[in-house]
Amino acid sequence: MIRKSPFWYRIFIMITTSFAKQFAEHWLTSWNCHDLDAILSHYAEDFEMISPYISSVAHEPSGMLKGKKSVKDYWNKALSIYPELHFEFINVLCGMNSIVINYKGLRGMAAETFILNSDGLVIKAIAHYE
């Protein structure tokens, strides 16, 4: 559950540990099942995705994509390139309007930072890799 702070409710949302764990569990399960619709259910329509792999897989030099359609196309292509893709959960951290999921991927350790809106949907995701 997302708990709105009475003083900062218009600016900051306090992410509860329970919500962060549920988010991480569903996000990882969706990825490990390669279920793009389930993966995308965590994101707002116009979210931004930043990843060093966007440059090589989507041929976007900025490393950033915006919107579900373009990110879905990128992830679909990535899943076809890496059919053995599987994430192993390490931990999840919660903050103000944000969650960080640490996991082990195909090439080692990874961490993704998710900035959430007041509905609990990701508006910006930033991927980091070892």
MODELLER restraints for C-alpha pairs under 7 A, 6 or more apart:
rsr = mdl.restraints
at = mdl.atoms
rsr.add(forms.Gaussian(group=physical.xy_distance, feature=features.Distance(at['CA:1:A'], at['CA:16:A']), mean=6.14, stdev=0.5))
rsr.add(forms.Gaussian(group=physical.xy_distance, feature=features.Distance(at['CA:1:A'], at['CA:18:A']), mean=6.59, stdev=0.5))
rsr.add(forms.Gaussian(group=physical.xy_distance, feature=features.Distance(at['CA:1:A'], at['CA:19:A']), mean=4.62, stdev=0.5))
rsr.add(forms.Gaussian(group=physical.xy_distance, feature=features.Distance(at['CA:2:A'], at['CA:13:A']), mean=6.89, stdev=0.5))
rsr.add(forms.Gaussian(group=physical.xy_distance, feature=features.Distance(at['CA:2:A'], at['CA:14:A']), mean=6.32, stdev=0.5))
rsr.add(forms.Gaussian(group=physical.xy_distance, feature=features.Distance(at['CA:2:A'], at['CA:15:A']), mean=5.11, stdev=0.5))
rsr.add(forms.Gaussian(group=physical.xy_distance, feature=features.Distance(at['CA:2:A'], at['CA:16:A']), mean=5.90, stdev=0.5))
rsr.add(forms.Gaussian(group=physical.xy_distance, feature=features.Distance(at['CA:2:A'], at['CA:19:A']), mean=6.47, stdev=0.5))
rsr.add(forms.Gaussian(group=physical.xy_distance, feature=features.Distance(at['CA:3:A'], at['CA:13:A']), mean=6.44, stdev=0.5))
rsr.add(forms.Gaussian(group=physical.xy_distance, feature=features.Distance(at['CA:3:A'], at['CA:14:A']), mean=5.42, stdev=0.5))
rsr.add(forms.Gaussian(group=physical.xy_distance, feature=features.Distance(at['CA:3:A'], at['CA:15:A']), mean=6.33, stdev=0.5))
rsr.add(forms.Gaussian(group=physical.xy_distance, feature=features.Distance(at['CA:3:A'], at['CA:16:A']), mean=6.67, stdev=0.5))
rsr.add(forms.Gaussian(group=physical.xy_distance, feature=features.Distance(at['CA:4:A'], at['CA:13:A']), mean=5.12, stdev=0.5))
rsr.add(forms.Gaussian(group=physical.xy_distance, feature=features.Distance(at['CA:4:A'], at['CA:14:A']), mean=6.00, stdev=0.5))
rsr.add(forms.Gaussian(group=physical.xy_distance, feature=features.Distance(at['CA:5:A'], at['CA:13:A']), mean=6.37, stdev=0.5))
rsr.add(forms.Gaussian(group=physical.xy_distance, feature=features.Distance(at['CA:5:A'], at['CA:14:A']), mean=6.55, stdev=0.5))
rsr.add(forms.Gaussian(group=physical.xy_distance, feature=features.Distance(at['CA:12:A'], at['CA:96:A']), mean=5.83, stdev=0.5))
rsr.add(forms.Gaussian(group=physical.xy_distance, feature=features.Distance(at['CA:12:A'], at['CA:97:A']), mean=5.89, stdev=0.5))
rsr.add(forms.Gaussian(group=physical.xy_distance, feature=features.Distance(at['CA:13:A'], at['CA:96:A']), mean=5.42, stdev=0.5))
rsr.add(forms.Gaussian(group=physical.xy_distance, feature=features.Distance(at['CA:13:A'], at['CA:97:A']), mean=4.91, stdev=0.5))
rsr.add(forms.Gaussian(group=physical.xy_distance, feature=features.Distance(at['CA:13:A'], at['CA:118:A']), mean=6.82, stdev=0.5))
rsr.add(forms.Gaussian(group=physical.xy_distance, feature=features.Distance(at['CA:14:A'], at['CA:95:A']), mean=6.41, stdev=0.5))
rsr.add(forms.Gaussian(group=physical.xy_distance, feature=features.Distance(at['CA:14:A'], at['CA:96:A']), mean=4.79, stdev=0.5))
rsr.add(forms.Gaussian(group=physical.xy_distance, feature=features.Distance(at['CA:14:A'], at['CA:97:A']), mean=6.16, stdev=0.5))
rsr.add(forms.Gaussian(group=physical.xy_distance, feature=features.Distance(at['CA:15:A'], at['CA:94:A']), mean=5.79, stdev=0.5))
rsr.add(forms.Gaussian(group=physical.xy_distance, feature=features.Distance(at['CA:15:A'], at['CA:95:A']), mean=5.84, stdev=0.5))
rsr.add(forms.Gaussian(group=physical.xy_distance, feature=features.Distance(at['CA:15:A'], at['CA:96:A']), mean=6.08, stdev=0.5))
rsr.add(forms.Gaussian(group=physical.xy_distance, feature=features.Distance(at['CA:15:A'], at['CA:97:A']), mean=6.32, stdev=0.5))
rsr.add(forms.Gaussian(group=physical.xy_distance, feature=features.Distance(at['CA:15:A'], at['CA:98:A']), mean=6.87, stdev=0.5))
rsr.add(forms.Gaussian(group=physical.xy_distance, feature=features.Distance(at['CA:16:A'], at['CA:94:A']), mean=6.86, stdev=0.5))
rsr.add(forms.Gaussian(group=physical.xy_distance, feature=features.Distance(at['CA:17:A'], at['CA:94:A']), mean=6.38, stdev=0.5))
rsr.add(forms.Gaussian(group=physical.xy_distance, feature=features.Distance(at['CA:20:A'], at['CA:92:A']), mean=6.72, stdev=0.5))
rsr.add(forms.Gaussian(group=physical.xy_distance, feature=features.Distance(at['CA:20:A'], at['CA:94:A']), mean=6.14, stdev=0.5))
rsr.add(forms.Gaussian(group=physical.xy_distance, feature=features.Distance(at['CA:20:A'], at['CA:99:A']), mean=6.38, stdev=0.5))
rsr.add(forms.Gaussian(group=physical.xy_distance, feature=features.Distance(at['CA:21:A'], at['CA:92:A']), mean=6.57, stdev=0.5))
rsr.add(forms.Gaussian(group=physical.xy_distance, feature=features.Distance(at['CA:24:A'], at['CA:92:A']), mean=6.81, stdev=0.5))
rsr.add(forms.Gaussian(group=physical.xy_distance, feature=features.Distance(at['CA:24:A'], at['CA:101:A']), mean=6.53, stdev=0.5))
rsr.add(forms.Gaussian(group=physical.xy_distance, feature=features.Distance(at['CA:27:A'], at['CA:39:A']), mean=6.11, stdev=0.5))
rsr.add(forms.Gaussian(group=physical.xy_distance, feature=features.Distance(at['CA:28:A'], at['CA:87:A']), mean=6.57, stdev=0.5))
rsr.add(forms.Gaussian(group=physical.xy_distance, feature=features.Distance(at['CA:30:A'], at['CA:38:A']), mean=5.56, stdev=0.5))
rsr.add(forms.Gaussian(group=physical.xy_distance, feature=features.Distance(at['CA:30:A'], at['CA:39:A']), mean=5.29, stdev=0.5))
rsr.add(forms.Gaussian(group=physical.xy_distance, feature=features.Distance(at['CA:31:A'], at['CA:39:A']), mean=6.34, stdev=0.5))
rsr.add(forms.Gaussian(group=physical.xy_distance, feature=features.Distance(at['CA:32:A'], at['CA:86:A']), mean=5.13, stdev=0.5))
rsr.add(forms.Gaussian(group=physical.xy_distance, feature=features.Distance(at['CA:32:A'], at['CA:87:A']), mean=6.33, stdev=0.5))
rsr.add(forms.Gaussian(group=physical.xy_distance, feature=features.Distance(at['CA:42:A'], at['CA:121:A']), mean=5.40, stdev=0.5))
rsr.add(forms.Gaussian(group=physical.xy_distance, feature=features.Distance(at['CA:42:A'], at['CA:122:A']), mean=6.10, stdev=0.5))
rsr.add(forms.Gaussian(group=physical.xy_distance, feature=features.Distance(at['CA:43:A'], at['CA:121:A']), mean=4.91, stdev=0.5))
rsr.add(forms.Gaussian(group=physical.xy_distance, feature=features.Distance(at['CA:43:A'], at['CA:122:A']), mean=4.41, stdev=0.5))
rsr.add(forms.Gaussian(group=physical.xy_distance, feature=features.Distance(at['CA:43:A'], at['CA:123:A']), mean=6.42, stdev=0.5))
rsr.add(forms.Gaussian(group=physical.xy_distance, feature=features.Distance(at['CA:44:A'], at['CA:121:A']), mean=5.40, stdev=0.5))
rsr.add(forms.Gaussian(group=physical.xy_distance, feature=features.Distance(at['CA:44:A'], at['CA:122:A']), mean=5.68, stdev=0.5))
rsr.add(forms.Gaussian(group=physical.xy_distance, feature=features.Distance(at['CA:44:A'], at['CA:123:A']), mean=5.65, stdev=0.5))
rsr.add(forms.Gaussian(group=physical.xy_distance, feature=features.Distance(at['CA:45:A'], at['CA:67:A']), mean=5.63, stdev=0.5))
rsr.add(forms.Gaussian(group=physical.xy_distance, feature=features.Distance(at['CA:45:A'], at['CA:68:A']), mean=5.47, stdev=0.5))
rsr.add(forms.Gaussian(group=physical.xy_distance, feature=features.Distance(at['CA:46:A'], at['CA:66:A']), mean=6.07, stdev=0.5))
rsr.add(forms.Gaussian(group=physical.xy_distance, feature=features.Distance(at['CA:46:A'], at['CA:67:A']), mean=4.10, stdev=0.5))
rsr.add(forms.Gaussian(group=physical.xy_distance, feature=features.Distance(at['CA:46:A'], at['CA:68:A']), mean=6.41, stdev=0.5))
rsr.add(forms.Gaussian(group=physical.xy_distance, feature=features.Distance(at['CA:47:A'], at['CA:66:A']), mean=5.70, stdev=0.5))
rsr.add(forms.Gaussian(group=physical.xy_distance, feature=features.Distance(at['CA:47:A'], at['CA:67:A']), mean=5.20, stdev=0.5))
rsr.add(forms.Gaussian(group=physical.xy_distance, feature=features.Distance(at['CA:47:A'], at['CA:68:A']), mean=6.93, stdev=0.5))
rsr.add(forms.Gaussian(group=physical.xy_distance, feature=features.Distance(at['CA:47:A'], at['CA:122:A']), mean=6.53, stdev=0.5))
rsr.add(forms.Gaussian(group=physical.xy_distance, feature=features.Distance(at['CA:47:A'], at['CA:123:A']), mean=4.22, stdev=0.5))
rsr.add(forms.Gaussian(group=physical.xy_distance, feature=features.Distance(at['CA:47:A'], at['CA:124:A']), mean=5.35, stdev=0.5))
rsr.add(forms.Gaussian(group=physical.xy_distance, feature=features.Distance(at['CA:48:A'], at['CA:64:A']), mean=6.86, stdev=0.5))
rsr.add(forms.Gaussian(group=physical.xy_distance, feature=features.Distance(at['CA:48:A'], at['CA:65:A']), mean=5.76, stdev=0.5))
rsr.add(forms.Gaussian(group=physical.xy_distance, feature=features.Distance(at['CA:48:A'], at['CA:66:A']), mean=4.37, stdev=0.5))
rsr.add(forms.Gaussian(group=physical.xy_distance, feature=features.Distance(at['CA:48:A'], at['CA:67:A']), mean=6.36, stdev=0.5))
rsr.add(forms.Gaussian(group=physical.xy_distance, feature=features.Distance(at['CA:48:A'], at['CA:123:A']), mean=6.23, stdev=0.5))
rsr.add(forms.Gaussian(group=physical.xy_distance, feature=features.Distance(at['CA:48:A'], at['CA:124:A']), mean=4.66, stdev=0.5))
rsr.add(forms.Gaussian(group=physical.xy_distance, feature=features.Distance(at['CA:48:A'], at['CA:125:A']), mean=6.24, stdev=0.5))
rsr.add(forms.Gaussian(group=physical.xy_distance, feature=features.Distance(at['CA:49:A'], at['CA:64:A']), mean=5.54, stdev=0.5))
rsr.add(forms.Gaussian(group=physical.xy_distance, feature=features.Distance(at['CA:49:A'], at['CA:65:A']), mean=5.27, stdev=0.5))
rsr.add(forms.Gaussian(group=physical.xy_distance, feature=features.Distance(at['CA:49:A'], at['CA:66:A']), mean=6.27, stdev=0.5))
rsr.add(forms.Gaussian(group=physical.xy_distance, feature=features.Distance(at['CA:49:A'], at['CA:124:A']), mean=5.93, stdev=0.5))
rsr.add(forms.Gaussian(group=physical.xy_distance, feature=features.Distance(at['CA:49:A'], at['CA:125:A']), mean=4.86, stdev=0.5))
rsr.add(forms.Gaussian(group=physical.xy_distance, feature=features.Distance(at['CA:49:A'], at['CA:126:A']), mean=6.04, stdev=0.5))
rsr.add(forms.Gaussian(group=physical.xy_distance, feature=features.Distance(at['CA:50:A'], at['CA:63:A']), mean=5.61, stdev=0.5))
rsr.add(forms.Gaussian(group=physical.xy_distance, feature=features.Distance(at['CA:50:A'], at['CA:64:A']), mean=4.42, stdev=0.5))
rsr.add(forms.Gaussian(group=physical.xy_distance, feature=features.Distance(at['CA:50:A'], at['CA:65:A']), mean=6.63, stdev=0.5))
rsr.add(forms.Gaussian(group=physical.xy_distance, feature=features.Distance(at['CA:50:A'], at['CA:125:A']), mean=6.16, stdev=0.5))
rsr.add(forms.Gaussian(group=physical.xy_distance, feature=features.Distance(at['CA:50:A'], at['CA:126:A']), mean=4.74, stdev=0.5))
rsr.add(forms.Gaussian(group=physical.xy_distance, feature=features.Distance(at['CA:50:A'], at['CA:127:A']), mean=6.20, stdev=0.5))
rsr.add(forms.Gaussian(group=physical.xy_distance, feature=features.Distance(at['CA:51:A'], at['CA:63:A']), mean=5.47, stdev=0.5))
rsr.add(forms.Gaussian(group=physical.xy_distance, feature=features.Distance(at['CA:51:A'], at['CA:64:A']), mean=6.55, stdev=0.5))
rsr.add(forms.Gaussian(group=physical.xy_distance, feature=features.Distance(at['CA:51:A'], at['CA:126:A']), mean=6.07, stdev=0.5))
rsr.add(forms.Gaussian(group=physical.xy_distance, feature=features.Distance(at['CA:51:A'], at['CA:127:A']), mean=4.94, stdev=0.5))
rsr.add(forms.Gaussian(group=physical.xy_distance, feature=features.Distance(at['CA:51:A'], at['CA:128:A']), mean=6.94, stdev=0.5))
rsr.add(forms.Gaussian(group=physical.xy_distance, feature=features.Distance(at['CA:52:A'], at['CA:63:A']), mean=5.54, stdev=0.5))
rsr.add(forms.Gaussian(group=physical.xy_distance, feature=features.Distance(at['CA:54:A'], at['CA:60:A']), mean=6.02, stdev=0.5))
rsr.add(forms.Gaussian(group=physical.xy_distance, feature=features.Distance(at['CA:54:A'], at['CA:63:A']), mean=4.87, stdev=0.5))
rsr.add(forms.Gaussian(group=physical.xy_distance, feature=features.Distance(at['CA:54:A'], at['CA:64:A']), mean=6.60, stdev=0.5))
rsr.add(forms.Gaussian(group=physical.xy_distance, feature=features.Distance(at['CA:55:A'], at['CA:61:A']), mean=4.84, stdev=0.5))
rsr.add(forms.Gaussian(group=physical.xy_distance, feature=features.Distance(at['CA:55:A'], at['CA:62:A']), mean=6.74, stdev=0.5))
rsr.add(forms.Gaussian(group=physical.xy_distance, feature=features.Distance(at['CA:55:A'], at['CA:63:A']), mean=4.92, stdev=0.5))
rsr.add(forms.Gaussian(group=physical.xy_distance, feature=features.Distance(at['CA:57:A'], at['CA:78:A']), mean=6.70, stdev=0.5))
rsr.add(forms.Gaussian(group=physical.xy_distance, feature=features.Distance(at['CA:58:A'], at['CA:74:A']), mean=5.79, stdev=0.5))
rsr.add(forms.Gaussian(group=physical.xy_distance, feature=features.Distance(at['CA:65:A'], at['CA:71:A']), mean=6.18, stdev=0.5))
rsr.add(forms.Gaussian(group=physical.xy_distance, feature=features.Distance(at['CA:85:A'], at['CA:106:A']), mean=6.31, stdev=0.5))
rsr.add(forms.Gaussian(group=physical.xy_distance, feature=features.Distance(at['CA:86:A'], at['CA:105:A']), mean=6.23, stdev=0.5))
rsr.add(forms.Gaussian(group=physical.xy_distance, feature=features.Distance(at['CA:86:A'], at['CA:106:A']), mean=6.83, stdev=0.5))
rsr.add(forms.Gaussian(group=physical.xy_distance, feature=features.Distance(at['CA:87:A'], at['CA:103:A']), mean=6.22, stdev=0.5))
rsr.add(forms.Gaussian(group=physical.xy_distance, feature=features.Distance(at['CA:87:A'], at['CA:104:A']), mean=5.61, stdev=0.5))
rsr.add(forms.Gaussian(group=physical.xy_distance, feature=features.Distance(at['CA:87:A'], at['CA:105:A']), mean=4.83, stdev=0.5))
rsr.add(forms.Gaussian(group=physical.xy_distance, feature=features.Distance(at['CA:88:A'], at['CA:103:A']), mean=5.35, stdev=0.5))
rsr.add(forms.Gaussian(group=physical.xy_distance, feature=features.Distance(at['CA:88:A'], at['CA:104:A']), mean=4.95, stdev=0.5))
rsr.add(forms.Gaussian(group=physical.xy_distance, feature=features.Distance(at['CA:88:A'], at['CA:105:A']), mean=6.59, stdev=0.5))
rsr.add(forms.Gaussian(group=physical.xy_distance, feature=features.Distance(at['CA:89:A'], at['CA:102:A']), mean=6.65, stdev=0.5))
rsr.add(forms.Gaussian(group=physical.xy_distance, feature=features.Distance(at['CA:89:A'], at['CA:103:A']), mean=4.57, stdev=0.5))
rsr.add(forms.Gaussian(group=physical.xy_distance, feature=features.Distance(at['CA:89:A'], at['CA:104:A']), mean=6.59, stdev=0.5))
rsr.add(forms.Gaussian(group=physical.xy_distance, feature=features.Distance(at['CA:90:A'], at['CA:102:A']), mean=5.33, stdev=0.5))
rsr.add(forms.Gaussian(group=physical.xy_distance, feature=features.Distance(at['CA:90:A'], at['CA:103:A']), mean=4.77, stdev=0.5))
rsr.add(forms.Gaussian(group=physical.xy_distance, feature=features.Distance(at['CA:90:A'], at['CA:104:A']), mean=6.98, stdev=0.5))
rsr.add(forms.Gaussian(group=physical.xy_distance, feature=features.Distance(at['CA:91:A'], at['CA:101:A']), mean=6.11, stdev=0.5))
rsr.add(forms.Gaussian(group=physical.xy_distance, feature=features.Distance(at['CA:91:A'], at['CA:102:A']), mean=5.27, stdev=0.5))
rsr.add(forms.Gaussian(group=physical.xy_distance, feature=features.Distance(at['CA:91:A'], at['CA:103:A']), mean=6.92, stdev=0.5))
rsr.add(forms.Gaussian(group=physical.xy_distance, feature=features.Distance(at['CA:92:A'], at['CA:99:A']), mean=6.99, stdev=0.5))
rsr.add(forms.Gaussian(group=physical.xy_distance, feature=features.Distance(at['CA:92:A'], at['CA:100:A']), mean=5.63, stdev=0.5))
rsr.add(forms.Gaussian(group=physical.xy_distance, feature=features.Distance(at['CA:92:A'], at['CA:101:A']), mean=4.53, stdev=0.5))
rsr.add(forms.Gaussian(group=physical.xy_distance, feature=features.Distance(at['CA:92:A'], at['CA:102:A']), mean=6.08, stdev=0.5))
rsr.add(forms.Gaussian(group=physical.xy_distance, feature=features.Distance(at['CA:93:A'], at['CA:99:A']), mean=5.65, stdev=0.5))
rsr.add(forms.Gaussian(group=physical.xy_distance, feature=features.Distance(at['CA:93:A'], at['CA:100:A']), mean=5.05, stdev=0.5))
rsr.add(forms.Gaussian(group=physical.xy_distance, feature=features.Distance(at['CA:93:A'], at['CA:101:A']), mean=6.51, stdev=0.5))
rsr.add(forms.Gaussian(group=physical.xy_distance, feature=features.Distance(at['CA:94:A'], at['CA:100:A']), mean=6.47, stdev=0.5))
rsr.add(forms.Gaussian(group=physical.xy_distance, feature=features.Distance(at['CA:97:A'], at['CA:115:A']), mean=5.61, stdev=0.5))
rsr.add(forms.Gaussian(group=physical.xy_distance, feature=features.Distance(at['CA:97:A'], at['CA:116:A']), mean=5.19, stdev=0.5))
rsr.add(forms.Gaussian(group=physical.xy_distance, feature=features.Distance(at['CA:97:A'], at['CA:117:A']), mean=6.92, stdev=0.5))
rsr.add(forms.Gaussian(group=physical.xy_distance, feature=features.Distance(at['CA:98:A'], at['CA:113:A']), mean=6.91, stdev=0.5))
rsr.add(forms.Gaussian(group=physical.xy_distance, feature=features.Distance(at['CA:98:A'], at['CA:114:A']), mean=5.36, stdev=0.5))
rsr.add(forms.Gaussian(group=physical.xy_distance, feature=features.Distance(at['CA:98:A'], at['CA:115:A']), mean=4.50, stdev=0.5))
rsr.add(forms.Gaussian(group=physical.xy_distance, feature=features.Distance(at['CA:98:A'], at['CA:116:A']), mean=5.79, stdev=0.5))
rsr.add(forms.Gaussian(group=physical.xy_distance, feature=features.Distance(at['CA:99:A'], at['CA:113:A']), mean=5.83, stdev=0.5))
rsr.add(forms.Gaussian(group=physical.xy_distance, feature=features.Distance(at['CA:99:A'], at['CA:114:A']), mean=5.20, stdev=0.5))
rsr.add(forms.Gaussian(group=physical.xy_distance, feature=features.Distance(at['CA:99:A'], at['CA:115:A']), mean=6.80, stdev=0.5))
rsr.add(forms.Gaussian(group=physical.xy_distance, feature=features.Distance(at['CA:100:A'], at['CA:111:A']), mean=6.53, stdev=0.5))
rsr.add(forms.Gaussian(group=physical.xy_distance, feature=features.Distance(at['CA:100:A'], at['CA:112:A']), mean=5.44, stdev=0.5))
rsr.add(forms.Gaussian(group=physical.xy_distance, feature=features.Distance(at['CA:100:A'], at['CA:113:A']), mean=4.41, stdev=0.5))
rsr.add(forms.Gaussian(group=physical.xy_distance, feature=features.Distance(at['CA:100:A'], at['CA:114:A']), mean=6.22, stdev=0.5))
rsr.add(forms.Gaussian(group=physical.xy_distance, feature=features.Distance(at['CA:101:A'], at['CA:111:A']), mean=5.47, stdev=0.5))
rsr.add(forms.Gaussian(group=physical.xy_distance, feature=features.Distance(at['CA:101:A'], at['CA:112:A']), mean=5.35, stdev=0.5))
rsr.add(forms.Gaussian(group=physical.xy_distance, feature=features.Distance(at['CA:101:A'], at['CA:113:A']), mean=6.70, stdev=0.5))
rsr.add(forms.Gaussian(group=physical.xy_distance, feature=features.Distance(at['CA:102:A'], at['CA:110:A']), mean=5.79, stdev=0.5))
rsr.add(forms.Gaussian(group=physical.xy_distance, feature=features.Distance(at['CA:102:A'], at['CA:111:A']), mean=4.33, stdev=0.5))
rsr.add(forms.Gaussian(group=physical.xy_distance, feature=features.Distance(at['CA:102:A'], at['CA:112:A']), mean=6.68, stdev=0.5))
rsr.add(forms.Gaussian(group=physical.xy_distance, feature=features.Distance(at['CA:103:A'], at['CA:109:A']), mean=5.96, stdev=0.5))
rsr.add(forms.Gaussian(group=physical.xy_distance, feature=features.Distance(at['CA:103:A'], at['CA:110:A']), mean=5.37, stdev=0.5))
rsr.add(forms.Gaussian(group=physical.xy_distance, feature=features.Distance(at['CA:103:A'], at['CA:111:A']), mean=6.24, stdev=0.5))
rsr.add(forms.Gaussian(group=physical.xy_distance, feature=features.Distance(at['CA:104:A'], at['CA:110:A']), mean=5.83, stdev=0.5))
rsr.add(forms.Gaussian(group=physical.xy_distance, feature=features.Distance(at['CA:108:A'], at['CA:130:A']), mean=6.02, stdev=0.5))
rsr.add(forms.Gaussian(group=physical.xy_distance, feature=features.Distance(at['CA:109:A'], at['CA:129:A']), mean=6.13, stdev=0.5))
rsr.add(forms.Gaussian(group=physical.xy_distance, feature=features.Distance(at['CA:109:A'], at['CA:130:A']), mean=5.34, stdev=0.5))
rsr.add(forms.Gaussian(group=physical.xy_distance, feature=features.Distance(at['CA:110:A'], at['CA:128:A']), mean=5.57, stdev=0.5))
rsr.add(forms.Gaussian(group=physical.xy_distance, feature=features.Distance(at['CA:110:A'], at['CA:129:A']), mean=4.43, stdev=0.5))
rsr.add(forms.Gaussian(group=physical.xy_distance, feature=features.Distance(at['CA:110:A'], at['CA:130:A']), mean=6.11, stdev=0.5))
rsr.add(forms.Gaussian(group=physical.xy_distance, feature=features.Distance(at['CA:111:A'], at['CA:127:A']), mean=6.07, stdev=0.5))
rsr.add(forms.Gaussian(group=physical.xy_distance, feature=features.Distance(at['CA:111:A'], at['CA:128:A']), mean=5.15, stdev=0.5))
rsr.add(forms.Gaussian(group=physical.xy_distance, feature=features.Distance(at['CA:111:A'], at['CA:129:A']), mean=6.54, stdev=0.5))
rsr.add(forms.Gaussian(group=physical.xy_distance, feature=features.Distance(at['CA:112:A'], at['CA:125:A']), mean=6.73, stdev=0.5))
rsr.add(forms.Gaussian(group=physical.xy_distance, feature=features.Distance(at['CA:112:A'], at['CA:126:A']), mean=5.58, stdev=0.5))
rsr.add(forms.Gaussian(group=physical.xy_distance, feature=features.Distance(at['CA:112:A'], at['CA:127:A']), mean=4.43, stdev=0.5))
rsr.add(forms.Gaussian(group=physical.xy_distance, feature=features.Distance(at['CA:112:A'], at['CA:128:A']), mean=6.00, stdev=0.5))
rsr.add(forms.Gaussian(group=physical.xy_distance, feature=features.Distance(at['CA:113:A'], at['CA:125:A']), mean=5.58, stdev=0.5))
rsr.add(forms.Gaussian(group=physical.xy_distance, feature=features.Distance(at['CA:113:A'], at['CA:126:A']), mean=5.16, stdev=0.5))
rsr.add(forms.Gaussian(group=physical.xy_distance, feature=features.Distance(at['CA:113:A'], at['CA:127:A']), mean=6.50, stdev=0.5))
rsr.add(forms.Gaussian(group=physical.xy_distance, feature=features.Distance(at['CA:114:A'], at['CA:122:A']), mean=5.91, stdev=0.5))
rsr.add(forms.Gaussian(group=physical.xy_distance, feature=features.Distance(at['CA:114:A'], at['CA:124:A']), mean=5.88, stdev=0.5))
rsr.add(forms.Gaussian(group=physical.xy_distance, feature=features.Distance(at['CA:114:A'], at['CA:125:A']), mean=4.59, stdev=0.5))
rsr.add(forms.Gaussian(group=physical.xy_distance, feature=features.Distance(at['CA:114:A'], at['CA:126:A']), mean=6.68, stdev=0.5))
rsr.add(forms.Gaussian(group=physical.xy_distance, feature=features.Distance(at['CA:115:A'], at['CA:122:A']), mean=5.56, stdev=0.5))
rsr.add(forms.Gaussian(group=physical.xy_distance, feature=features.Distance(at['CA:115:A'], at['CA:123:A']), mean=5.77, stdev=0.5))
rsr.add(forms.Gaussian(group=physical.xy_distance, feature=features.Distance(at['CA:115:A'], at['CA:124:A']), mean=5.11, stdev=0.5))
rsr.add(forms.Gaussian(group=physical.xy_distance, feature=features.Distance(at['CA:115:A'], at['CA:125:A']), mean=6.36, stdev=0.5))
rsr.add(forms.Gaussian(group=physical.xy_distance, feature=features.Distance(at['CA:116:A'], at['CA:122:A']), mean=4.37, stdev=0.5))
rsr.add(forms.Gaussian(group=physical.xy_distance, feature=features.Distance(at['CA:116:A'], at['CA:123:A']), mean=5.53, stdev=0.5))
rsr.add(forms.Gaussian(group=physical.xy_distance, feature=features.Distance(at['CA:117:A'], at['CA:123:A']), mean=6.28, stdev=0.5))
